Amino acid sequence: MAGLAMVLFIALFAFGGEYFGWSDHGGRVQLALICCFVFGIICGMKLKS
């Protein structure tokens, strides 16, 4: 599952604007994607321990 999540994150980060058609002039969508990914990792680590 972690590998699939990593591949999906990279695909959205790199090609999400072209695929979904959003305009990200300020980089806010990419910042939101990074934050969601990092918070998901943190929550997953806390649930595991």
N, CA, C and O atoms as CSV, one atom per row, in Angstrom:
chain,resi,resn,atom,element,x,y,z
A,1,MET,N,N,0.813,-1.198,0.000
A,1,MET,CA,C,0.000,0.000,0.000
A,1,MET,C,C,0.857,1.264,0.000
A,1,MET,O,O,0.517,2.253,-0.649
A,2,ALA,N,N,1.949,1.224,0.718
A,2,ALA,CA,C,2.803,2.409,0.775
A,2,ALA,C,C,3.398,2.719,-0.595
A,2,ALA,O,O,3.525,3.884,-0.970
A,3,GLY,N,N,3.757,1.695,-1.330
A,3,GLY,CA,C,4.297,1.897,-2.672
A,3,GLY,C,C,3.262,2.499,-3.615
A,3,GLY,O,O,3.577,3.384,-4.410
A,4,LEU,N,N,2.034,2.019,-3.522
A,4,LEU,CA,C,0.948,2.562,-4.346
A,4,LEU,C,C,0.681,4.020,-3.988
A,4,LEU,O,O,0.467,4.851,-4.871
A,5,ALA,N,N,0.692,4.328,-2.705
A,5,ALA,CA,C,0.477,5.711,-2.271
A,5,ALA,C,C,1.593,6.616,-2.782
A,5,ALA,O,O,1.331,7.749,-3.183
A,6,MET,N,N,2.816,6.137,-2.773
A,6,MET,CA,C,3.948,6.926,-3.257
A,6,MET,C,C,3.833,7.182,-4.756
A,6,MET,O,O,4.087,8.296,-5.216
A,7,VAL,N,N,3.455,6.165,-5.516
A,7,VAL,CA,C,3.303,6.324,-6.968
A,7,VAL,C,C,2.175,7.293,-7.290
A,7,VAL,O,O,2.324,8.140,-8.172
A,8,LEU,N,N,1.052,7.183,-6.592
A,8,LEU,CA,C,-0.072,8.096,-6.818
A,8,LEU,C,C,0.303,9.526,-6.459
A,8,LEU,O,O,-0.080,10.460,-7.164
A,9,PHE,N,N,1.040,9.709,-5.381
A,9,PHE,CA,C,1.469,11.047,-4.992
A,9,PHE,C,C,2.374,11.662,-6.046
A,9,PHE,O,O,2.193,12.820,-6.423
A,10,ILE,N,N,3.336,10.903,-6.518
A,10,ILE,CA,C,4.255,11.422,-7.532
A,10,ILE,C,C,3.511,11.748,-8.816
A,10,ILE,O,O,3.782,12.768,-9.449
A,11,ALA,N,N,2.578,10.892,-9.204
A,11,ALA,CA,C,1.804,11.140,-10.417
A,11,ALA,C,C,0.954,12.398,-10.279
A,11,ALA,O,O,0.903,13.210,-11.202
A,12,LEU,N,N,0.288,12.570,-9.145
A,12,LEU,CA,C,-0.513,13.776,-8.936
A,12,LEU,C,C,0.350,15.020,-8.866
A,12,LEU,O,O,-0.004,16.065,-9.412
A,13,PHE,N,N,1.479,14.904,-8.196
A,13,PHE,CA,C,2.363,16.052,-8.049
A,13,PHE,C,C,2.932,16.487,-9.393
A,13,PHE,O,O,3.025,17.681,-9.675
A,14,ALA,N,N,3.309,15.524,-10.216
A,14,ALA,CA,C,3.963,15.835,-11.485
A,14,ALA,C,C,2.975,16.147,-12.608
A,14,ALA,O,O,3.195,17.079,-13.382
A,15,PHE,N,N,1.888,15.375,-12.703
A,15,PHE,CA,C,1.000,15.480,-13.858
A,15,PHE,C,C,-0.439,15.837,-13.500
A,15,PHE,O,O,-1.305,15.822,-14.374
A,16,GLY,N,N,-0.711,16.153,-12.257
A,16,GLY,CA,C,-2.083,16.433,-11.835
A,16,GLY,C,C,-2.693,17.646,-12.509
A,16,GLY,O,O,-3.876,17.642,-12.848
A,17,GLY,N,N,-1.898,18.682,-12.704
A,17,GLY,CA,C,-2.414,19.887,-13.355
A,17,GLY,C,C,-2.845,19.636,-14.779
A,17,GLY,O,O,-3.858,20.172,-15.227
A,18,GLU,N,N,-2.092,18.832,-15.491
A,18,GLU,CA,C,-2.448,18.504,-16.870
A,18,GLU,C,C,-3.650,17.577,-16.922
A,18,GLU,O,O,-4.526,17.739,-17.771
A,19,TYR,N,N,-3.695,16.608,-16.019
A,19,TYR,CA,C,-4.767,15.609,-16.042
A,19,TYR,C,C,-6.098,16.185,-15.581
A,19,TYR,O,O,-7.123,15.972,-16.227
A,20,PHE,N,N,-6.090,16.920,-14.459
A,20,PHE,CA,C,-7.323,17.458,-13.901
A,20,PHE,C,C,-7.623,18.871,-14.372
A,20,PHE,O,O,-8.742,19.356,-14.199
A,21,GLY,N,N,-6.644,19.538,-14.965
A,21,GLY,CA,C,-6.866,20.850,-15.536
A,21,GLY,C,C,-6.848,22.005,-14.544
A,21,GLY,O,O,-7.365,23.079,-14.849
A,22,TRP,N,N,-6.265,21.810,-13.365
A,22,TRP,CA,C,-6.198,22.925,-12.426
A,22,TRP,C,C,-5.031,23.840,-12.782
A,22,TRP,O,O,-4.022,23.400,-13.333
A,23,SER,N,N,-5.188,25.107,-12.458
A,23,SER,CA,C,-4.082,26.055,-12.648
A,23,SER,C,C,-3.454,26.323,-11.288
A,23,SER,O,O,-4.143,26.685,-10.335
A,24,ASP,N,N,-2.161,26.144,-11.209
A,24,ASP,CA,C,-1.447,26.211,-9.933
A,24,ASP,C,C,-0.300,27.208,-10.053
A,24,ASP,O,O,0.873,26.841,-9.975
A,25,HIS,N,N,-0.659,28.472,-10.242
A,25,HIS,CA,C,0.367,29.492,-10.446
A,25,HIS,C,C,1.169,29.760,-9.169
A,25,HIS,O,O,2.372,30.017,-9.238
A,26,GLY,N,N,0.516,29.703,-8.013
A,26,GLY,CA,C,1.208,29.972,-6.759
A,26,GLY,C,C,1.799,28.742,-6.109
A,26,GLY,O,O,2.503,28.854,-5.106
A,27,GLY,N,N,1.528,27.563,-6.660
A,27,GLY,CA,C,2.039,26.325,-6.081
A,27,GLY,C,C,1.240,25.841,-4.892
A,27,GLY,O,O,1.723,24.999,-4.135
A,28,ARG,N,N,0.037,26.343,-4.703
A,28,ARG,CA,C,-0.755,25.976,-3.517
A,28,ARG,C,C,-1.304,24.567,-3.595
A,28,ARG,O,O,-1.410,23.890,-2.573
A,29,VAL,N,N,-1.654,24.112,-4.784
A,29,VAL,CA,C,-2.160,22.744,-4.912
A,29,VAL,C,C,-1.044,21.756,-4.611
A,29,VAL,O,O,-1.269,20.763,-3.920
A,30,GLN,N,N,0.148,22.011,-5.116
A,30,GLN,CA,C,1.268,21.121,-4.830
A,30,GLN,C,C,1.639,21.160,-3.348
A,30,GLN,O,O,2.012,20.133,-2.782
A,31,LEU,N,N,1.544,22.319,-2.720
A,31,LEU,CA,C,1.798,22.422,-1.286
A,31,LEU,C,C,0.769,21.609,-0.499
A,31,LEU,O,O,1.121,20.928,0.464
A,32,ALA,N,N,-0.487,21.678,-0.904
A,32,ALA,CA,C,-1.533,20.893,-0.238
A,32,ALA,C,C,-1.293,19.397,-0.408
A,32,ALA,O,O,-1.509,18.630,0.530
A,33,LEU,N,N,-0.851,18.972,-1.589
A,33,LEU,CA,C,-0.544,17.560,-1.807
A,33,LEU,C,C,0.601,17.096,-0.921
A,33,LEU,O,O,0.544,16.008,-0.348
A,34,ILE,N,N,1.632,17.908,-0.807
A,34,ILE,CA,C,2.768,17.552,0.053
A,34,ILE,C,C,2.328,17.453,1.504
A,34,ILE,O,O,2.701,16.511,2.204
A,35,CYS,N,N,1.535,18.423,1.965
A,35,CYS,CA,C,1.068,18.404,3.360
A,35,CYS,C,C,0.216,17.170,3.637
A,35,CYS,O,O,0.392,16.519,4.667
A,36,CYS,N,N,-0.697,16.843,2.738
A,36,CYS,CA,C,-1.539,15.660,2.931
A,36,CYS,C,C,-0.694,14.390,2.985
A,36,CYS,O,O,-0.952,13.505,3.801
A,37,PHE,N,N,0.294,14.301,2.134
A,37,PHE,CA,C,1.141,13.123,2.120
A,37,PHE,C,C,1.940,13.004,3.414
A,37,PHE,O,O,2.026,11.923,3.996
A,38,VAL,N,N,2.523,14.109,3.863
A,38,VAL,CA,C,3.310,14.087,5.098
A,38,VAL,C,C,2.430,13.788,6.308
A,38,VAL,O,O,2.811,12.995,7.169
A,39,PHE,N,N,1.257,14.415,6.380
A,39,PHE,CA,C,0.356,14.146,7.504
A,39,PHE,C,C,-0.143,12.704,7.478
A,39,PHE,O,O,-0.355,12.105,8.533
A,40,GLY,N,N,-0.332,12.146,6.295
A,40,GLY,CA,C,-0.721,10.739,6.190
A,40,GLY,C,C,0.363,9.817,6.708
A,40,GLY,O,O,0.072,8.819,7.367
A,41,ILE,N,N,1.615,10.146,6.413
A,41,ILE,CA,C,2.734,9.348,6.926
A,41,ILE,C,C,2.783,9.428,8.447
A,41,ILE,O,O,2.966,8.415,9.122
A,42,ILE,N,N,2.618,10.631,8.983
A,42,ILE,CA,C,2.655,10.809,10.443
A,42,ILE,C,C,1.527,10.038,11.114
A,42,ILE,O,O,1.752,9.358,12.116
A,43,CYS,N,N,0.323,10.135,10.577
A,43,CYS,CA,C,-0.810,9.407,11.171
A,43,CYS,C,C,-0.623,7.904,11.070
A,43,CYS,O,O,-0.961,7.169,11.998
A,44,GLY,N,N,-0.086,7.443,9.951
A,44,GLY,CA,C,0.173,6.017,9.798
A,44,GLY,C,C,1.210,5.501,10.784
A,44,GLY,O,O,1.085,4.389,11.296
A,45,MET,N,N,2.226,6.301,11.049
A,45,MET,CA,C,3.247,5.903,12.011
A,45,MET,C,C,2.682,5.871,13.425
A,45,MET,O,O,3.027,4.996,14.218
A,46,LYS,N,N,1.810,6.830,13.738
A,46,LYS,CA,C,1.221,6.849,15.090
A,46,LYS,C,C,0.261,5.682,15.296
A,46,LYS,O,O,0.195,5.125,16.391
A,47,LEU,N,N,-0.484,5.306,14.255
A,47,LEU,CA,C,-1.399,4.175,14.387
A,47,LEU,C,C,-0.663,2.861,14.484
A,47,LEU,O,O,-1.126,1.926,15.136
A,48,LYS,N,N,0.490,2.789,13.832
A,48,LYS,CA,C,1.264,1.543,13.839
A,48,LYS,C,C,1.881,1.273,15.206
A,48,LYS,O,O,2.007,0.114,15.601
A,49,SER,N,N,2.264,2.309,15.928
A,49,SER,CA,C,2.932,2.111,17.231
A,49,SER,C,C,1.976,2.130,18.393
A,49,SER,O,O,2.395,1.977,19.540
